[in-house]
């Protein structure tokens, strides 16, 4: 559009909690090769982030985000 900065998002939902680490890495590489710029992640991982009530562990999510960058 003329005079308007438009950003298009192209991506996919990914569920690394379901697959092993190597499969997740392969998926990320494939997304990058397709020039995807968006990924929805982590919508079903609350049990991994809060293994006990009031105790949080974001290490798993931090690693997934690092790999996806």
N, C-alpha and C positions, 0 to 999 in steps of 0.2 A: 504494500500500500504506500502510496506516495506521501511522504512527510510524516509517516507514523512508523515508529520502530516496532516491528512485530517479531516475536520470538515463537518459533514453533517447537513444540516438545514432541519428541519421538522416542519411545521407550517401551518398556514392558514391566510386568509384575514378575518379581523373582522371589523364590522361596528357598534361600540357602539352608534354612533349618531342616528342610526335607531331604536334601541331597548331601553327599559327602563333599569335602572341601575341594577336591580336584574337579568335580562336576561343576561346582559353583564357579571356580576359576575359569573353566572352559566356557561357561555361559557368559561370564563377564567379557572374556576375550571376543566372543562372537558378537555381543552387543556393541563393543567398541569398533569391531570391523564393519559393522553396519551404520556407524556414526550415530548411534543412539545417544541421547543427551539426558535421559530421564530413566529412573528405575524406582518403582514402588517396592519397598522392602519392609519387612518387620511387622506386618499387620497381625500375624498369628503367633508372635513369639513372647507374649507377656510371661508365660511360665518359665522361659529361659532368662528373662530379665529380672524377674523376682522369684527366685527359687523357693524362698521362704518369705512369709509375710514380713514386710519391712526391711528385708535384706535384698539389695539390688546388685546385679552384676552386669555391667555393660560391656565387658571385655569382648564377648562374642559379637555384639553388634558393632563395636568399634572396629574390629578386624574386618567384618564384612564391608563396612563403609570404606575402609582403607583400600581393600582389594578392588572396590568398584570405582575408585577415583582415577 
